[in-house]
């Protein structure tokens, strides 16, 4: 690792069109899991001007069986979609929860996929697809997340809370943030650049002499105040450069400004580029899909390793084949930060003894067959709480076992 470098991560708000799609897809996952904990869901969402389209495959007892929808199921799906859009805050001419057009193209799961994945006889439940999944943890922040991403998320979370509370009435739902930090000896020492682009009420812009300079100053000063609240004071210096709505005007936003699709913000969802990514998205997938559940368990394991003091940074990779229960490989990288006596090879042998890494074993250990996923679909799947409680993959309940193994 170089002694000094700049690193940047971005985040997007819950009103970003891709995140609107992610939240709708995960609302559908939650709806089906609330009806049937063993439901199978693969739901993709497209959003654009005044339109939401669902597509994908499902299987859910009491809702969709033998190729037919239960009475009232279609109405409940549409109501769930509209409520999700309303909760985000879209009541604009170009995208309004009440007046948007809605298309539902969900259908039954492929029987050929089901026969390879389902548990039967002496066959354990197999992975829902092939793939590689990564988990990561770093001691840069109390949440054991990369600082650049952690601060990017928290800026937008704070702005969304203020918007919904009415204390920042000039904000609209769509927004992006980006934080660049200078690192010295692998530790963040200075914020060199902060970028925030936020959709705003009419008139809150000033660019090339046009617009309302006083209103723009109000928005700019508000954003700088949020940044000052979120980032540690020692990181903000006289050299920190701010780019607030650098295009000048951002009144048209959300799905009206740009089409949204499920799964296009996977780096925002994970580690902001500080870790590799296997390529699979999370949202819209039930926890039998290892794209989701194995990514969660690798974060869980990496976080526990760092929380136990076995290293300052940790990356874990798992690999799976469709229909096969056990992972094909377990890989650990401690990035040269291992504590004395701790080796990657020893952890690779230990990890499968701590958690059974089959799809069913992961779901059982972390309690994933619950409707908890809408909460994950904005501001990152890792390093945060939802409704006051940490997600199960954020627990650090393996630290004693890990410490004992290397005592």
Buried (B, 14 or more C-beta within 10 A) or exposed (E): EEEEEEBBBBBBBBBBBBBBBBBBBBBBBBBBBEBBBBBBBBBBBBBBBBBBBBBBBBBBEEBBEEEEBBEEBBEBBBEBBBEBBEBBBBEBEBBBBEEBEBEBEBEBBBEEBBEBBBEEEEEBBBBBBBBBBBBBBBBBBEBBBBBBBBBBBBBBBBBBEBBBEEEBEBBBBBBBBBBBBBBEEBEBBBBBBBBBBBBBBEBBBBEEEEBBEEBBEBBBEBBBEBBEEBBEEEBBEEEBEBEBBEEEBBBBBBBBBBBBBBBBBBBBBBBBBBBBBBEBBBBBBBBBBBBBBBBBBBBBBBBBBBBBBBBBBBBBBBBBBBBBBBBEEBBBBBBEBBBEEBEBEBBBEBBBEBBBBBBBBBBEBBEBBBBBBBBBBBBBBBBBEBEEEEBBBBBBEBBEEBBEBBE
